[in-house]
């Protein structure tokens, strides 16, 4: 999905380098998810059960936060 690629690329360039190790691991875990699942998280149709994933999804969708 192109939209997801844009969000993920922006996070990777802007936030990943300065993120904590835990946040980097959570981002990497998100990358392992199927696109439909990740999309459901991004559009707030579903919420991850893992709090570290919730934080990364929030940073993906609200990059200025």
LINMO-V414199 format. One record per backbone hydrogen bond with DSSP energy under -0.5 kcal/mol. NH is the residue of the N-H (numbers start at 1). CO is the residue of the C=O. If there is no record, write none. Layout:
BEGIN
NH:CO  NH:CO
END
This chain:
BEGIN
5:1  6:2  7:3  8:4  9:5  10:6  11:7  12:8  13:9  14:10  15:11  16:11  17:12  18:15  19:15  19:16  24:20  25:21  26:22  27:23  28:24  29:25  30:26  31:27  32:28  32:29  33:30  37:34  38:34  39:35  40:36  41:37  42:38  43:39  44:41  45:40  46:40  53:50  54:50  55:51  56:52  57:53  58:54  59:55  60:56  61:57  62:58  65:62
END
